Amino acid sequence: MRDQVDKIIKRIHDLPTLPLVYKRVSDLLKNPYTSASDVAAVISEDQVITTKLLRLVNSAHYGFPEKVETINRAVSLVGMQAVKDLVLATTVMDLFHDHQLENWTTAEFWRHSLGVAVTSSALAKVLGYGAEAEEYFVAGLIHDIGKVVWMEHFHVELFEVLTMAHEKRMPMIEAEQKVLSFTHARAGRMLAKRWGLPDRLIETIAWHHEPRLADKFPRYAATVHIADAIANGMRLGSGGNGRVPEIQDEAVELTGLRPDHVADVIDVIDVEYRDALTMLAFWDEDEKSSVSEDLSTPA
């Protein structure tokens, strides 16, 4: 068991680091004299990130009345801190390979992650902390980043985990503990620390299954925990679970969630999730027909 854990930890350190653009923007924001144009200038040097960021800012998620044409305008409208988070959101999916496993695909994983991102943002808005909606979007997008470790390096074990989760109708995290003695939440926390991500993201990744254990940012973990359950229930992609995770009472208490909030969120998701799939365009050419088919059928 110890050898397996050591192997997992080594593989985490072998994973890619975040793009230089993210680090440069993060460093800029440590300086109180940094301007929106400074941040925009760094982002604009990377055409791929620029294109994806503008697609996201022009999506239904924001609903700006006029099209945002430049990064400088995007930074001014959204804010520098939010743009830094969105740079992370638009780059993290490109760091890893596509995997077509027998019982799961990378595309299904990212669709689920995007579903949780949209749901987390929608929850933030209806629960009264919409000013932080972008932060919740990113937290939802990368909450399961630890599963990428299994996709990249542990195909055989991942197949066993997924098979157990579906045959025994259990959450994936329970099957991971039995098969790997290591969970995606733990792996994701280590990866997020290696990347130097903010504490709110590290805690969300680590504790989205147990939000009561979050130290500084329990509301983030609780909101993403609820969003994960809703996205699973709506079958927005696949997180690998054998059944829809239950929403913990502690998460409801931490967020103040009511049944009418869920109904309001579902109405928002129906529009924003499909739009986000189209606007982010994170799939390759081979995936477009599959995504188009998904968009033509009810979620």
ZAMARGU-4260 file (C-alpha; in steps of 0.2 Angstrom, whole numbers, plus 5000, padded with zeros to 4 digits):
<rodrens>
0) 5000/5000/5000 | 5014/5012/5004 | 5022/5009/4988 | 5006/5013/4979 | 5004/5029/4988
5) 5022/5034/4985 | 5019/5030/4966 | 5004/5042/4966 | 5013/5056/4974 | 5028/5055/4962
10) 5015/5055/4947 | 5007/5071/4954 | 5024/5079/4953 | 5027/5073/4935 | 5011/5082/4929
15) 5012/5098/4919 | 5014/5115/4928 | 5002/5129/4924 | 5005/5141/4909 | 5017/5155/4911
20) 5003/5168/4908 | 4994/5162/4923 | 5010/5165/4934 | 5013/5182/4926 | 4996/5188/4930
25) 4996/5181/4947 | 5013/5190/4950 | 5006/5206/4943 | 4991/5206/4955 | 5003/5205/4970
30) 5008/5223/4965 | 4994/5236/4971 | 4999/5248/4957 | 4995/5235/4943 | 4982/5242/4931
35) 4970/5233/4920 | 4980/5237/4905 | 4995/5229/4913 | 4985/5212/4915 | 4977/5214/4898
40) 4994/5216/4890 | 5001/5200/4897 | 4986/5190/4892 | 4985/5197/4875 | 5003/5190/4871
45) 4994/5172/4870 | 4982/5172/4856 | 4974/5155/4861 | 4971/5161/4879 | 4964/5178/4872
50) 4952/5169/4860 | 4945/5157/4874 | 4944/5171/4887 | 4934/5182/4875 | 4922/5168/4871
55) 4919/5165/4889 | 4916/5183/4893 | 4904/5184/4878 | 4894/5169/4884 | 4877/5169/4892
60) 4886/5167/4909 | 4889/5185/4909 | 4876/5192/4897 | 4884/5208/4893 | 4872/5218/4881
65) 4887/5222/4869 | 4900/5210/4862 | 4917/5212/4872 | 4930/5214/4858 | 4946/5216/4868
70) 4955/5209/4883 | 4957/5226/4890 | 4938/5229/4890 | 4936/5211/4897 | 4947/5215/4912
75) 4939/5232/4915 | 4921/5224/4915 | 4925/5208/4924 | 4939/5214/4936 | 4957/5209/4937
80) 4955/5195/4950 | 4941/5187/4941 | 4951/5187/4925 | 4965/5179/4933 | 4953/5165/4938
85) 4946/5164/4920 | 4964/5162/4913 | 4966/5147/4924 | 4949/5141/4918 | 4953/5143/4900
90) 4970/5135/4901 | 4969/5120/4913 | 4959/5109/4901 | 4973/5110/4888 | 4986/5103/4900
95) 4981/5085/4899 | 4979/5072/4886 | 4963/5065/4879 | 4959/5048/4886 | 4946/5036/4878
100) 4944/5023/4892 | 4933/5008/4891 | 4921/5015/4904 | 4925/5034/4904 | 4932/5047/4893
105) 4941/5064/4895 | 4927/5073/4886 | 4914/5066/4898 | 4925/5071/4913 | 4927/5089/4907
110) 4908/5091/4903 | 4904/5086/4920 | 4917/5098/4927 | 4910/5112/4916 | 4892/5107/4923
115) 4898/5109/4941 | 4906/5126/4936 | 4890/5133/4929 | 4880/5126/4943 | 4892/5133/4956
120) 4891/5150/4948 | 4872/5149/4947 | 4871/5144/4965 | 4882/5159/4971 | 4870/5171/4962
125) 4854/5164/4969 | 4862/5162/4987 | 4867/5180/4988 | 4885/5180/4984 | 4885/5183/4966
130) 4899/5195/4966 | 4910/5180/4968 | 4902/5170/4954 | 4918/5169/4944 | 4927/5162/4958
135) 4914/5149/4961 | 4914/5145/4942 | 4933/5141/4943 | 4931/5131/4959 | 4918/5120/4951
140) 4928/5118/4935 | 4943/5111/4944 | 4935/5103/4959 | 4939/5085/4952 | 4956/5089/4945
145) 4963/5075/4955 | 4954/5063/4944 | 4966/5068/4930 | 4980/5059/4939 | 4971/5043/4937
150) 4967/5047/4919 | 4985/5051/4915 | 4994/5038/4924 | 4983/5024/4932 | 4972/5017/4918
155) 4971/4999/4925 | 4967/5005/4943 | 4954/5018/4936 | 4945/5005/4926 | 4944/4995/4943
160) 4938/5010/4952 | 4924/5014/4940 | 4919/4996/4938 | 4917/4995/4957 | 4908/5012/4958
165) 4895/5006/4946 | 4893/4988/4951 | 4891/4992/4969 | 4882/5009/4966 | 4894/5019/4976
170) 4902/5036/4975 | 4919/5036/4965 | 4928/5042/4980 | 4923/5027/4991 | 4929/5015/4977
175) 4946/5025/4976 | 4949/5022/4994 | 4946/5004/4992 | 4957/5001/4976 | 4970/5015/4978
180) 4970/5019/4996 | 4971/5037/4989 | 4956/5049/4984 | 4955/5061/4970 | 4952/5075/4983
185) 4969/5071/4991 | 4978/5070/4974 | 4969/5086/4968 | 4974/5095/4984 | 4992/5091/4981
190) 4992/5096/4963 | 4983/5113/4967 | 4997/5116/4980 | 5010/5112/4968 | 5002/5124/4956
195) 5002/5138/4969 | 4983/5140/4968 | 4973/5151/4980 | 4968/5143/4997 | 4950/5144/4992
200) 4953/5133/4977 | 4964/5121/4987 | 4951/5119/5001 | 4937/5117/4988 | 4946/5103/4979
205) 4951/5095/4995 | 4934/5095/5004 | 4921/5096/4991 | 4915/5079/4998 | 4916/5084/5016
210) 4913/5103/5016 | 4912/5104/5035 | 4931/5100/5036 | 4936/5115/5026 | 4945/5127/5037
215) 4945/5145/5029 | 4933/5143/5015 | 4919/5131/5020 | 4906/5140/5009 | 4916/5137/4993
220) 4917/5118/4997 | 4899/5117/5002 | 4893/5126/4986 | 4903/5115/4975 | 4897/5100/4984
225) 4879/5105/4981 | 4883/5109/4963 | 4892/5092/4960 | 4876/5083/4966 | 4865/5094/4955
230) 4876/5091/4940 | 4877/5073/4943 | 4858/5072/4944 | 4856/5082/4928 | 4868/5070/4920
235) 4879/5085/4914 | 4894/5074/4908 | 4900/5061/4920 | 4910/5062/4936 | 4913/5043/4936
240) 4900/5040/4951 | 4890/5025/4952 | 4875/5035/4959 | 4871/5053/4962 | 4880/5059/4977
245) 4869/5065/4992 | 4869/5083/4998 | 4875/5084/5015 | 4865/5093/5029 | 4881/5103/5033
250) 4882/5110/5016 | 4864/5115/5016 | 4867/5124/5033 | 4883/5132/5027 | 4875/5139/5011
255) 4857/5142/5017 | 4850/5132/5002 | 4831/5131/5000 | 4821/5120/4988 | 4816/5135/4978
260) 4835/5139/4976 | 4837/5123/4967 | 4823/5126/4955 | 4830/5143/4951 | 4847/5136/4948
265) 4841/5123/4936 | 4832/5136/4925 | 4849/5145/4924 | 4859/5129/4920 | 4848/5124/4906
270) 4854/5140/4896 | 4871/5143/4902 | 4878/5125/4902 | 4874/5122/4883 | 4881/5140/4879
275) 4897/5136/4889 | 4900/5120/4880 | 4899/5129/4863 | 4908/5145/4868 | 4923/5137/4877
280) 4925/5124/4862 | 4937/5114/4873 | 4935/5098/4862 | 4945/5094/4847 | 4938/5091/4829
285) 4934/5073/4833 | 4923/5078/4848 | 4912/5091/4839 | 4900/5079/4832 | 4898/5071/4849
290) 4895/5087/4857 | 4883/5093/4844 | 4873/5077/4847 | 4873/5080/4866 | 4867/5098/4863
295) 4852/5092/4852 | 4845/5081/4866 | 4838/5087/4883 | 4850/5087/4898
</rodrens>
